[in-house]
């Protein structure tokens, strides 16, 4: 095919033949890359989406909808400490944090993604590369709150063993989450509790089994498939460690007879993951109920990852929907000269349209269940996604158009039906007028202080921020405030963000704080962090998001992008236990900042 023919075919499919770099220069993609992307898109690339069913806006809680302003706390759930968890933050810790934050006047707690990872491979811990976004991570189950523990003498004796208690104490004290060690403690006990449940409840007429059956029925075939994947992955791990793509053909290709035989041969292996999902769903819902009872107007805000791991249950279940030969990524920019490829296979838009966008609706319904808000990672993907041929770099990628109007309409429909606030993470290379489209759909834009600049590099004044937005000092992928504000701190931790201009940047921030009337009262780190929070509180944005790392003045971020095993990404724990937070002077100062700014509900 000639170059012109290839470019015309790509254009008809909505695939741009290149990208604009950070300076706005157009870079064409090579013919080989373009051809590979067209092959990844699939055999029916020419499509047109139906007209959207509605252009209504997303749900806004009564307070935010009427113009009130609030504040919230963002946390990495795994990093929460307590003297009763099992070495990883759990839904019990989350409920306690939500209650304490609600009592302090916060409207919400934003979670790191709690999607299901890989039960058989607990070392795979990135919450943004899940096995399935339709289900929850069972490592977050609070074992002490499982009803069956009361009746299982076997499980209680197992837990009370001195060796078990020693291992448990060590995991609680550790500075990082040891996921395999946590799983090695939790899963045997949860299996015992599952056995107790089956012995006492299975097939009998009692309320608990009826609740489990109702959960299974509501979750439907998606739960059956996920549980089957989990059972197969665990059973085949020793002989086929490469995941489902290396499984025997009958399992890899989902042969109905082979899957039926496996279910019949290992019925409890398939039921066990369903039991775990039921427990996790119950406990997440309970944490939301407790958050609202504590006075929060929103409660929990879940985080929806952009995609799922190509070796996970979500992709295994529906390979037609995804383009396995491509990865979602980003073009070259100031942070990544070669662009980025994130390893996540994108959804093929023509398949999505052919199915009436049912997969998108199902994903939203699952993500909004049991919470009061949803943050959508890389929400720009509703309009276009940057596709990279698998194995290449962002320099070889191109943008593919997505049916924004239809996807936003369904988002609004699900949001209103579930009464769920929506926050869009619209950072990076944003299409023209996209943030305005979000505002029209009542999706809160994300505004990060570090990136909000005038063309000359000065920080924008607080009054110039938009109203319908969630403003924050940083994100899980950026240095914490302590690392950013403390001279030399970033250099000590080897942060790639701390470039020679870092001192100038701090001086610019100081000037912005002075200009806004929120300057620190002293040169202490604590005062400078409080000053940044006062600056955020002075914006007209409906919601201010404060990272727990910043309240605690911690220097280590949750994730350092572009690093590997040398960095404990998604493993760092907070320095203070949840129940000790209200006694911390920094906690009370943060609460006072937002109370004085009128962002706390009246007593």
PyMOL commands that set and color helices and strands:
alter all, ss='L'
color gray80, all
select helices_A, chain A and resi 3-12+31-41+62-65+77-79+91-103+138-140+143-145+147-150+153-160+162-173+179-201+207-236+244-246+249-252+256-265+267-293+313-317+349-354+358-368+379-382+394-396+404-418+434-440+449-451+462-464+481-485+489-493+502-516+525-537+548-551+578-583+585-596
alter helices_A, ss='H'
color red, helices_A
select strands_A, chain A and resi 18-20+26-28+70-75+108-111+115-116+132-136+299-304+326-330+340-341+373-376+384-389+398-401+421-424+445-448+469-472+543-547
alter strands_A, ss='S'
color yellow, strands_A
deselect
rebuild
show_as cartoon
